[in-house]
Amino acid sequence: MEDVGYDGVLVPLQVERGNLDTALAALKAMPNIDSILITLPHKFGAIAHCDRLSDRAKVLGAINAMRREQDGRWLGDNFDGAGLTAGLKKAGHAIAGKNVFMVGAGGAGSSIGVSMLEEGARQLTFHDLSASNQNSLFDRLSKAYPGKVSIDTAVPRDCDIVVNATSAGLRDGDPLPVDPAQLARQMIVADVITDPVPTRLLSEAAKIGCATRDGTHMLDGQIELLFSFMTSRH
């Protein structure tokens, strides 16, 4: 990180299930550790080790980064969905005031849904094959953003942004998460999948004339946000 004037290194650590509490207590006790990145399966458990949470982390109940603040307390945040919204905005696609349709209400979908609403989306419509995931996300988002969330399996005709937040598309034989017949050329279609790129969904959307964003754009956006979070202390 020398090229940006930050005196630090990023060190990968493997923490097994059941050892999170011990590992984080030890890491937080080391004064030369400014921040910690969190991956599965620890995104939920790590919240207990934070003194403060961002608004989106509170809604999601999960974090993927924590940072030591100037006062010594630890702030937790979640950048999974923010990476996708940052990628859209970087490409010149506004989110504020737009109608969003999303397939998937798991970890990625939950974070993307929160980030879309944080960015000022007018309405978020989504669905998930798992009724449990779908209902859980609907309850959380409805409380945080009343009147801005609905459930439907079809892309609304006035939709502006369509997001696939599922793994459908990883394999050649996967069904399309969205029927291309429901897409229109003015829509922006985004997919969280990083390989293959483009997915079949994005290829079909491009044929219609839709602007598309793939999972690598989401990943790039997330890395930029995480790096900024890690190297700044308030």
C-alpha positions as CSV (number, residue, x, y, z in Angstrom):
1,M,0.0,0.0,0.0
2,E,3.1,2.2,-0.3
3,D,1.9,3.8,-3.6
4,V,-1.0,5.5,-1.8
5,G,1.0,6.6,1.2
6,Y,-0.4,4.0,3.7
7,D,2.1,2.2,5.9
8,G,0.5,-1.2,6.1
9,V,0.2,-4.7,4.7
10,L,-2.8,-7.0,4.2
11,V,-2.2,-10.4,5.8
12,P,-4.6,-13.4,5.1
13,L,-5.5,-15.4,8.1
14,Q,-7.5,-18.7,8.3
15,V,-9.9,-18.8,11.3
16,E,-11.9,-22.0,11.7
17,R,-15.5,-22.1,12.8
18,G,-15.7,-21.8,16.6
19,N,-12.4,-19.9,16.8
20,L,-13.7,-16.4,15.8
21,D,-14.1,-15.0,19.3
22,T,-10.6,-16.0,20.3
23,A,-9.0,-14.8,17.0
24,L,-10.8,-11.4,17.0
25,A,-10.0,-10.7,20.7
26,A,-6.3,-11.3,20.0
27,L,-6.3,-9.2,16.8
28,K,-8.1,-6.3,18.5
29,A,-5.5,-6.4,21.3
30,M,-2.7,-5.7,18.9
31,P,-2.2,-1.9,18.6
32,N,-0.7,-2.1,15.1
33,I,-3.8,-3.6,13.5
34,D,-6.1,-0.9,12.1
35,S,-8.7,-3.0,10.3
36,I,-9.9,-6.5,9.7
37,L,-11.7,-7.9,6.7
38,I,-14.3,-10.6,7.4
39,T,-15.4,-13.4,5.0
40,L,-17.8,-16.3,5.3
41,P,-18.7,-17.9,7.7
42,H,-17.9,-15.1,10.1
43,K,-19.9,-12.1,8.8
44,F,-22.6,-12.5,11.3
45,G,-20.6,-13.5,14.4
46,A,-18.1,-10.6,14.0
47,I,-20.8,-8.1,14.8
48,A,-20.5,-8.9,18.5
49,H,-16.9,-7.6,18.4
50,C,-17.9,-4.1,17.1
51,D,-18.6,-1.1,19.3
52,R,-20.5,0.7,16.5
53,L,-22.1,-0.4,13.2
54,S,-23.0,1.5,10.0
55,D,-26.7,1.9,9.3
56,R,-26.6,-0.8,6.6
57,A,-24.8,-3.2,8.9
58,K,-27.5,-2.7,11.5
59,V,-30.2,-3.6,8.9
60,L,-28.3,-6.6,7.5
61,G,-27.0,-8.0,10.8
62,A,-23.7,-8.8,9.1
63,I,-20.4,-7.1,8.4
64,N,-17.4,-7.8,6.1
65,A,-15.0,-5.2,7.5
66,M,-14.2,-3.6,10.9
67,R,-11.9,-0.7,11.6
68,R,-10.3,0.7,14.8
69,E,-11.4,4.3,15.2
70,Q,-9.3,7.2,16.6
71,D,-11.0,6.7,20.0
72,G,-10.0,3.0,20.0
73,R,-13.5,1.7,19.4
74,W,-14.3,-0.6,16.5
75,L,-16.7,0.3,13.6
76,G,-18.3,-2.5,11.5
77,D,-19.6,-2.1,8.0
78,N,-20.8,-4.1,5.1
79,F,-19.7,-3.4,1.5
80,D,-21.0,-6.4,-0.4
81,G,-24.0,-4.6,-2.0
82,A,-22.3,-1.2,-1.9
83,G,-19.8,-2.6,-4.4
84,L,-22.5,-3.1,-7.0
85,T,-24.1,0.3,-6.5
86,A,-20.7,2.0,-6.6
87,G,-20.0,0.2,-9.9
88,L,-23.3,1.4,-11.4
89,K,-22.7,5.0,-10.3
90,K,-19.1,4.9,-11.7
91,A,-20.5,3.9,-15.1
92,G,-22.8,6.9,-15.0
93,H,-26.0,5.0,-14.0
94,A,-28.1,6.9,-11.4
95,I,-29.9,4.9,-8.7
96,A,-31.7,7.7,-6.8
97,G,-35.4,7.8,-7.9
98,K,-35.1,4.5,-9.9
99,N,-37.2,1.4,-9.7
100,V,-35.2,-1.8,-9.0
101,F,-36.1,-5.4,-9.5
102,M,-33.9,-8.1,-7.9
103,V,-33.8,-11.8,-8.0
104,G,-32.3,-13.3,-4.8
105,A,-32.6,-12.5,-1.1
106,G,-29.6,-14.4,0.3
107,G,-26.5,-12.7,1.6
108,A,-25.6,-10.9,-1.7
109,G,-29.2,-9.9,-2.4
110,S,-29.8,-8.6,1.1
111,S,-26.8,-6.4,1.0
112,I,-27.6,-5.1,-2.5
113,G,-31.2,-4.4,-1.5
114,V,-30.0,-2.3,1.4
115,S,-27.5,-0.4,-0.7
116,M,-30.0,0.3,-3.5
117,L,-32.4,1.8,-0.9
118,E,-29.6,3.7,0.8
119,E,-28.8,5.3,-2.6
120,G,-32.3,6.5,-2.9
121,A,-34.0,3.9,-5.1
122,R,-37.7,4.8,-5.4
123,Q,-38.9,1.2,-5.1
124,L,-37.3,-2.2,-4.7
125,T,-39.2,-5.3,-5.9
126,F,-37.6,-8.7,-5.4
127,H,-38.2,-12.4,-4.9
128,D,-36.3,-15.5,-3.9
129,L,-37.1,-19.2,-4.3
130,S,-36.5,-19.6,-0.6
131,A,-39.6,-18.3,1.2
132,S,-37.6,-18.0,4.4
133,N,-35.0,-15.7,2.8
134,Q,-37.6,-13.7,1.0
135,N,-39.8,-13.1,4.0
136,S,-36.9,-12.3,6.3
137,L,-35.5,-9.7,3.9
138,F,-38.9,-8.2,3.3
139,D,-39.5,-7.8,7.0
140,R,-36.1,-6.2,7.6
141,L,-36.3,-3.8,4.6
142,S,-39.9,-2.9,5.3
143,K,-39.0,-1.7,8.8
144,A,-36.0,0.3,7.6
145,Y,-37.6,1.6,4.4
146,P,-41.4,1.6,4.9
147,G,-43.4,1.7,1.6
148,K,-40.4,1.2,-0.6
149,V,-40.3,-2.6,-0.8
150,S,-42.5,-5.2,-2.5
151,I,-42.4,-8.8,-3.6
152,D,-43.1,-10.0,-7.2
153,T,-41.7,-12.6,-9.5
154,A,-42.0,-10.5,-12.7
155,V,-40.0,-7.5,-13.7
156,P,-42.2,-4.4,-13.4
157,R,-42.9,-2.6,-16.6
158,D,-41.6,0.7,-15.2
159,C,-38.4,-1.0,-13.9
160,D,-35.1,0.9,-14.4
161,I,-32.5,-1.5,-12.9
162,V,-32.6,-5.4,-12.9
163,V,-30.2,-7.3,-10.7
164,N,-29.5,-11.0,-10.5
165,A,-28.2,-11.6,-7.0
166,T,-28.2,-15.4,-7.3
167,S,-25.8,-18.1,-8.5
168,A,-28.0,-18.9,-11.5
169,G,-25.7,-18.5,-14.4
170,L,-22.6,-20.2,-13.0
171,R,-23.3,-23.3,-15.1
172,D,-24.2,-23.5,-18.8
173,G,-27.5,-25.4,-18.0
174,D,-28.7,-23.0,-15.3
175,P,-32.1,-21.5,-16.0
176,L,-32.1,-17.7,-16.6
177,P,-33.0,-15.8,-13.4
178,V,-35.1,-13.3,-15.4
179,D,-37.1,-13.9,-18.5
180,P,-35.5,-11.8,-21.3
181,A,-39.0,-11.1,-22.7
182,Q,-39.6,-9.0,-19.6
183,L,-36.6,-6.7,-20.3
184,A,-36.7,-3.5,-22.3
185,R,-33.8,-1.6,-23.9
186,Q,-33.9,1.3,-21.4
187,M,-33.2,-1.1,-18.5
188,I,-29.8,-1.6,-16.8
189,V,-29.1,-5.3,-16.1
190,A,-26.5,-6.3,-13.5
191,D,-25.3,-9.7,-12.4
192,V,-23.2,-10.6,-9.3
193,I,-21.5,-13.5,-11.1
194,T,-17.8,-13.0,-11.9
195,D,-17.2,-16.2,-13.9
196,P,-18.4,-16.6,-16.6
197,V,-18.5,-13.1,-17.9
198,P,-20.8,-12.2,-19.5
199,T,-23.5,-14.6,-18.1
200,R,-26.3,-15.8,-20.4
201,L,-28.6,-13.2,-18.8
202,L,-26.3,-10.3,-19.6
203,S,-25.8,-11.6,-23.2
204,E,-29.5,-11.8,-23.7
205,A,-29.9,-8.3,-22.2
206,A,-27.2,-6.9,-24.4
207,K,-29.1,-8.3,-27.5
208,I,-32.1,-6.3,-26.5
209,G,-30.0,-3.1,-26.1
210,C,-29.8,-3.0,-22.3
211,A,-26.7,-1.6,-20.6
212,T,-25.1,-4.3,-18.5
213,R,-22.8,-4.7,-15.5
214,D,-21.2,-8.0,-14.5
215,G,-19.8,-9.3,-11.3
216,T,-16.3,-8.0,-11.9
217,H,-17.6,-4.5,-11.8
218,M,-19.2,-5.2,-8.4
219,L,-16.0,-6.7,-7.1
220,D,-13.9,-3.7,-8.3
221,G,-16.3,-1.4,-6.6
222,Q,-16.2,-3.3,-3.4
223,I,-12.4,-3.4,-3.4
224,E,-12.2,0.3,-3.8
225,L,-14.7,0.9,-0.9
226,L,-13.0,-1.6,1.3
227,F,-9.5,-0.1,0.7
228,S,-10.9,3.4,1.5
229,F,-12.5,2.1,4.7
230,M,-9.3,0.3,5.8
231,T,-7.0,3.2,5.2
232,S,-9.0,6.0,6.8
233,R,-9.7,6.5,10.5
234,H,-12.1,9.0,12.0
